[in-house]
Amino acid sequence: MKLALISDVHSNLPALEAVLGDIPGDIDKTICLGDVVGYGPYPLECARKTFQHCDIVLQGNHDREVTTPADSGFNDQAIAGLRYANEQLDTRYREWLQNLSRKTSFNDDI
């Protein structure tokens, strides 16, 4: 099985589009290792694209803390990015991020 792994998107849509565009056509599964949102200006767009294009998405610490950034222990820049992401995300993607698993396991039958 051929896997593509992406991670640490942090709301950077141009980078996400570039990476997704570089994934070869013979890949069986695309997995995102988390941190879809945070820092960058495109949280909703990145959540949408990740949801659409990744077979498995794990919850990163920024994804987990998007609704409660002040309690996260992050620095001021990270908190500002998470607050912005929380404002920009619609309910569907906010809930999706909150409900992602922090871990997964699989075999070749995935």
PEKA-V643254 format. One record per backbone hydrogen bond with DSSP energy under -0.5 kcal/mol. NH is the residue of the N-H (numbers start at 1). CO is the residue of the C=O. If there is no record, write none. Layout:
NH,CO ; NH,CO
This chain:
3,1 ; 4,29 ; 6,31 ; 8,34 ; 9,34 ; 9,35 ; 10,35 ; 11,36 ; 12,9 ; 13,11 ; 16,12 ; 17,13 ; 18,14 ; 19,15 ; 20,16 ; 21,17 ; 22,18 ; 22,19 ; 23,19 ; 23,20 ; 27,24 ; 28,2 ; 29,2 ; 31,4 ; 32,56 ; 33,6 ; 33,31 ; 40,10 ; 40,38 ; 42,11 ; 46,42 ; 47,43 ; 48,44 ; 49,45 ; 50,46 ; 51,47 ; 52,48 ; 53,49 ; 54,50 ; 55,30 ; 56,30 ; 58,32 ; 59,101 ; 60,58 ; 64,60 ; 65,61 ; 66,62 ; 66,63 ; 68,65 ; 71,68 ; 72,69 ; 79,75 ; 80,76 ; 81,77 ; 82,78 ; 83,79 ; 84,80 ; 85,81 ; 86,82 ; 87,83 ; 88,84 ; 89,85 ; 94,90 ; 95,91 ; 96,92 ; 97,93 ; 98,94 ; 99,95 ; 100,96 ; 100,97 ; 110,107
